[in-house]
Amino acid sequence: MKPITQLADEIGIEAAHVSPQGRYKAKLRLEAIKDNPKGKLVLMTGMTPTRAGEGKTTTTVGLTQAMGRLGHNAAATLREPSLGPIFGIKGGGTGGGKALVEPQSEVNIHFTGDAHAVASAHNLLAALTDNAADRGQIPGFTAADITWRRVVDVEERALRQIVTGLGGSTNGPIRESGFDIVTASEIMAILALSSSLEDLRSRLSRVVVGFTEEDKPVTADDVGAVGSLMALLRLAIRPNMVQTTEGQPVFVHAGPFGNIAHGCNSVLADRVALSYSDYVFTEAGFGADLGFEKFMHIKARFNDLEPHAAVIVVTAKAIKSHGGVRLKDLDQTNVDAVEKGLANVEHLVGMIRSFGLPVVVAVNRFPTDSAEEVELIQTRSKAAGAVAAPESFVYEKGGEGGIELAEAVIEATRGDKPQIKYLYETGASIQDKVLSLAQNVYNAKDVSWSSSARRKLRIFEEQGWGNLPVCVAKTNLSISDKPRLKGAPSGYTFNVTDVRASIGAGFIYPISGTIVTMPGLPSNPRQLDVDSAGDVVGL
């Protein structure tokens, strides 16, 4: 690895704007962001996720390395990994094989402390809210009216629902509450969407922590928390810089949940990367039906971050999974299953193209993929409207294995930035916005709202929140609201069971089905350790 100060100097960042955090990672002052960024933004997304994995982060890192081999200044921007998945099922968030973000052990574990700062701010707000309610500082607001839960950055199912206030009246009234994982904190979403310190302050002040008996929202500003939250987050707002295994810059910053939030890295990370790179590959969470759509309507639309093109990562294994093949049989050639499962890829390619963006399909190759399967994927992808569908071997070969993909991206981004066509007007009602997403992204016929969701919607609209974008919370395992429906289901009713408001982050999130904001550990949690030199093993 290059010393991080050397890498910053090589790409043109002034030394005064670089705050090293050890030898190989740094925080960057916001002054490093230039007013007229020179780079082209490419959005990395994927087909609907499966248990087989798609390799989106690995492809993002490898593509960045391939651009470097072609002589271009390129950078990647990624979310910060959460400790929960690291010790759970997913594992680390730094790529794989020869397409890695380094130092991976530091990025995956604690990093620069941003997640800890978010957790501290979130839980301080919870304590201040409890205190204000307990002391009767806000008329009509009691502990029973609090909606703000607490967070922790480990997967702990025992904390999903808890009872507080046990042990006597001095500990506050007894009430039900619970914990979410840190990535599900609205403050994490705010950190990712803030464009400056003042924007961060403004967003924090609007965070709703509960409602009075008359349904009036109580905010972080009302409980006197904003200044203290700013003090805890003043350094966390600065983007972090690390590097690929081949020495390209990677900006890893913020990690909002991909369901109840928009699941993208920070606005500031994208902006600083665009200030110094010809090409910036920014990653969206989950598949295109969640990550791509939310990036476009929530992040890009309001922050001048509209991309030049999109890359959708697919694998033969994931396509066969959508074609009905069981996980244990995915290594076997099955052209019929590929034929069936490609409906998912075709739908998502068409959906991305409906925004006016050129699409490149990256076929992430595995050793067990047959030539016949890959050829079918490429043919059908291009027939669906992709400008190219090159194979990617970046896991095995690093940047060398992504040259064809990089050349396809260069061709797709040649010329002026496309004119984006959004799927709904900002002034449309929340119900109309959800209907448009359900029909155009989730392939549904119509939308059904529960009576409780409709009641909350009326309250939100009375508060003037109806013009906010929507951030639909649904399963990531299907383009529909039903995890078992694979491929590209159609003609069904999309069911909204609840709706909540993240006013500081700036969106309304309708909920379809059951969304778990505090995952639980698997039967065999990941085992990490350190060797005699103190280096982490097991990632």
N, C-alpha and C positions, 0 to 999 in steps of 0.2 A: 504493500500500500504506500501511496505517496503521503508525506506529511500534509495535513489538511491545509496548512497555510500555503504550501507550495501549489496545491491544486487550485486554491482560491486565486492566487497570483496568476497562474497560467490562464485562467478563464477571464481575468480582468477585474476581479473584485478588489477594491481598495483594502489595504491591511487594516485601516481604522474601522472598517465595517465587519471585521471577522473577530469573533470571540471564541478561541479554541476551547474545547471541552476535552482535554487530553490531547493526544497526538494526532488522532485520526478522525475526529469529528469536531464540528463547530456550530455555534449559533451565529446568525447573521443579523446585524442591525437592520431595521426597516429602511434606513437611508440607502442601503445597497440597491433598492429597487429603483429602476430608471423609469422616467415618464414615458419614453417612447421605446417599448420593447421591440427587439428585432426578430424574434424567433417565430416559428410556425408551431402552433399547438396541435398535437395529434392525440385524440382521445382513445385510450385502450379500454376495451370492454370485452365481454365474452358471451358465449351462448349460455342458456340456462344451466346453472351448476348441477353437478351430479356428485355422487360419492366417489367417482373415479377421478375427479379433479380435472381442471382444464389447463393449468399452468399459465395463468394470465400475468402474474408478477414476474415469473421467469421469462416469459416472452417480452415483457416490457423492458426488463433489464438487458436481455440479450439483443433486442433491437437497438437499444441505445449504444451498446458496444459495437454492433455492426455499423452503425452510422459513423462511429469513430474510426473504424477501419477504412471507411470510404472517404475519410478526410473532412468530415463535417463536425462542427461543435454541437454535441447533443447532450441532453440531460434527461433524467427521469424524475418524476415527482410522485411519491407514494405516501400512503397512510402509515402512521406509526403502528407497529404491532401491539396487540393487547396481551397482557400476561395470561388472561383467561384461556384463549385458544392455544397459546404456547404450551400450557400444561394439559390441554384438553385434546381435542381431535385434530384440529387444523394444523397445529404446529406453528413454526415461525413464519414471518412475513417478509423474508429477504430474498426470495427466489430460490433457485436450486441448480445443482450441477455446476457448470462453468459460467452461469449467468447469475451471479450473486451480488448482493449489496454488502459491503464490508465497512467496518468490522461487524459481522453478523451477530456475534454473541452480545455485543454492546447495544446494537440497534434493537434486538429482540428482548433484552432484559434491562429494564430501567431507562436505557438510553440517556437522554438529557434531563429526565425528570418531568417532562411535560404532563404525562398522565397523572403523576403524583400531585402536581400543581392543580390540575383539574379536579381531582378527587378532594383535595383540601378545600378548594373554593366551593365546590358543590356541598360538602358536608358542613362547612362553616355557614353557608346560607341556610341549611337545614336547622342548625343550632340557633341561629339568629331568628329564624321564623318561629320555631318552637317557643323561644323566649318571649317574642313579641305577643304571641297568642296567650301564653301562660300569664303574662303580666297585664293583659287587657289593654295593650297600647293602641290597638286598632279597633274602633267601634264595630261590633257585630262579627268579629273574627275570633274564633276559638280554635283549640287544637283539633277539634273534629272537622274543621273546614280546611285543614292543610292538605294539599295534594302533592307537595314536594317530598320525594323519598330520598334515601341516602344511597351512596354508591361505594363499591369496592372493586379492585381490579383482579379478582380471582373468581373462578366459577364455583359458586357455593349455593346449592339449591336450598339449604336450610334457612337461608336469609331472604328467600323470595317473599315470604309473608311472616311478619313478626308482630309482637305486642310490646309496646313501650310503656313506660311509666309505672312498672311494677316496683314494689318496695315501699309504698307510702306516698302520701300527697305531696311531699317535698320533691319527689321525682317527676312531678307533672301528672296530668290525668292519664288514665289507661286508655290507649287507643291502638288500633291496628295500623301498621305501616309496612315497610319492606325495603329491600335493597335492590338496586339494579347494578349491572356491570358498568365500569367507568365509561366505556365507549358509548353507552346509552344515555349518558348525561347530556342534558341540553347545553350545558356549558362547553362540552367538547364540540358540539355542533356549532356553537357560537364562535369558538376559537377558530374553527375551520373556515367560517364564512366572514370573519371580521377583516376589514381592509385597512385598519389603522387602530391605534390606541383609542382614539376618540370614538371610532365606530364600535370597538369592543365595549367601551363604557356605556354607550347608548343602548347597545343590545342587552347588556347585563341589567340595565335599569328596567327593561321591559319584561324580564323573566317573571312569569306568573307562578306564585308559590301556593296559591289557594284562592278561595272565593268567600266573601262575607255571606251572611244569612240572606242578603238581598241580591246575591249573584254578582256582586261587584268584585272584579279581580283585585287581588292583593299582590303587589310586585316586590321584587328585590329592593327597589328604591323605597317602597313604603316601610320596609323593615330596617332601613338604614344600612344595607350591606354592600352597596356598590363600591365605595372607596376601598374597603378591605378586600373585596374580590379582585379589584384592579391590582392591589399590592401583591397578591398571590400569583397573578397571571402576567405580570409585567414582562417577565423574561420568557414565559411559555409562548407568548405570541410571536416570538422571533423564530423564523424558519431554521431548520437544522440541515447541515450539509455533510454528506459522507461520500462514498464513491463505489463504482462497480469494481469487479475483479480486474477490469482492464483499464481502470483509471478515469472513467467519465464521472462527472458530478451527479449525485443523486440527492434530491431535496426531500427529506422524510419529515412530514409535519402534520400533526393532528390525526385523530383516528375515530371519526364519528361512526356510529352503528349504521349498517347498511339497510336496516329495516325502518326503524322509527326516525332515523335521520337520513341524510343524503349520501353517506358512505363514501365521501371523496376526501382527498387531502386538502390542505388549506389553499385559499385564494392567494395568500401571500407567498407560499412556496411556488405556485405556478408563475406568479408575477416576477419573482426574483430569478427563476430559471429562464423565463422568456427574455430577461434583460441581458443575458450573457450567452445564449445558445441559439444556434440556427434552427434546431428541432428540439421540441420538448414533448416527451411522452408522458401524459398524465393519466393515471388509472382511476377508473370508476369502480365502485363496489358491486359485488354479485354479478348477475348477468345483465344484458342490455335492457331488459324490461324493468329493472330497478335502477342499476347504476347509471347507465347511459341516459335514461330519461330524466332522472333526478339531477344529474350533472347539468343537462341542458336547461331545464326549467327553473332550477333553484340556484345553481352556481354560475353557469355561463351567462345566462340572460341578464343578470343584474350586476355583473362584475367585468364586463368587456372581456370575457374569456371564451368567446365562440371559437371552436376548433376549425382547422382547415380540412380535417378528414378524421375518420374513425377506423380503428382496427378491431375486428372481432375475432377473438381467439377460440378455436374449436379443436377438438380431438376426435379421432375415430371412436375411441372408447366411450366418450361422453355421448356421441351421436348414437352409438349402439345402445347405450343405456336408455336414451329417449325412444329407441326403437323396440324396447321391451326386453333387452337382454339382462340377465342377472349379473351382479357384480363379479362373481367368481368365474363367469364365462366370457368376460369382455376381451380376454386375450385371444380368443378364437375368431378366425375370419368369419364374418357373417354379413354378406353384401345385402341381403334382404333387410336386415335390421338397420343398416346404414341408410338404405333407401327410405325406410319408414321414418327414422329419427331425423333425417335431414329437413323435415318439415319445420322443426324448431329453428334451425339455422336460417332457412329461407324466410320465415316470418320475421325474424329479427333483422336480417339484412334489409328487407323491405321497409321495416319500421324506421331504421336508421336513415335510409335513403329518403323517406318521407320528410325528414327535416332539411333536405337539400344537401346532405353531406355525401361525398364519395366514400365508399367502404372497401377496405381490403380485408379479406378473410385470411387469417394466419392459421395454417394447418400445423398444429404442434405435433410433431411426429414422435411415435413410440416404436421401439424395435419390433413389436408384434403386429404393427399395422401392415396390411397387405397392399400391394401396389394397386390392385383393383379397387379396394376401398377408398384409397386416397384419390385415385383418378375420378371416382364417382363424386366425392366431396368437392373436388375442384370444379368439375363440370357443372354440377348443380348450383354451386355457389355463384359462379359467373353467370349462369342463366337467371339467377335470382336478382342480379344487378350489381354484384361485386365487380370492381374494376380489375381485380386480380385475386388469386387464391394460392399464393406460394406456400411451399413447405418450410417449416422452421425446425432447425436442429440445434437451437442455442443451448439447450440443456447439456447436450453431448459435446458441442464444439465451441460454445461461447459465441463471440461476435462473428467468427468465421461461418458459423451455422445459420446466421441471419442475414447474409448478404442479399440473397434474392428477395427476402421480405423488405429489407431496407430500400432496395431499388424500386420495389413496387410502391412503397410509401412516398418516396421522392416524386415518382411520376404522378401519384394521386394528389399530391399537394402542390403541383406545379401551377403557377398562375395566381390569380387573386383569390382572396378568402370567399367562400360561398356565401350566398344570401340565405340565412337560416329561416326556415318556416316552422314556427312553433305550433303545438297541437291545441293550444287554447289561448284566448286573450286574457291579459292580466285582470281585466275588469269583469270577467265572467263569474258567475256564482260558483261556490265550492262544489255544488252538486253537478253543475255543467262541466266543470273541470274534471271531476272524477269520471263522469260519463265518457268524456272524450278519451281519457287515458284507458278506461276499461275497453272501449271499442277499438281504439287504434293501436294500443300497446298490448293489452291482455287478451285481445281477440274475443271479448265477450259480446253478448247481444244487448244486455241492459244491466242496470245496477239496482239492487234492492237495499234500502236503508232500514235499520232497526229503529223502533220508536224512540229508544234512548239516544241513539245517534242523531236523529232528527231534532230532538229536544236540545241537545248540546249545540247543534248547528245553529239553531235560532239564537241561543245565547251568544255564540261567537259573532254572528252577524250583527246582533244588537250592539256589540262592543266595537264594531267597525273593522273586524278582522276578515271580512269576506273577500277582500281583494288580494289576500296573501296566496302564494302558490301552494299547491298541495304536495305532500310527501307521503304517498300511500305505503302503509305498512302491511305487507302480505308475505306469504311464503316465498323463499328464494328458489325452491325446488321445481317450480312450474311457472309458466307465464300466467297461469290462472291463479285463483285463490285457493286451489285444492292441490296439495302436494302430490297426490297420486296421479294427477293428470299430466302425462308426459307429452313430448312432441309439441304440437300446436293445437290444443283444444279450441273449439269454437262453438258459438251458438248457445252458450251457457249464461246464467245470471251471476254477476259478480256481487257478492254479499258484503256490505259494510256493517259491521257489528258494533263499532264504537268510533268516536272521533275525538281527538285531543288537539291541544294548541301548544305550539312552541313559539311563543311570540317574540322572545329574544332572538332565537335563531331565524325567525321570520317565515314560518310555514305552519300550515294546518296538516295534521296527519290522521287521515281516516284509517281505521284498522279493519282488516278483513281476516277472520279466523282468530286463532290464538297466537299471539306474538310473545315469545319468552324474552324478557329483558334481563334475566339473570340465568344464564345457562348453568347446567350441572356437569360435573366431571364425568368422563366415561368410565367404564369398568376397569380399564387399565390406563390410568393417567401417565403422561409422558414423564420419564425419569431423567432428570438432568444431574450432572455432577461436575466436579472440577478435577483436573489432573494435578500432578505434583508441581507443575509450574503455575497453577492457579487459573488455567484456561478452562472454559466451559466445554463439556463434552455431552453429546446426546441430542443436540439440536438437529 
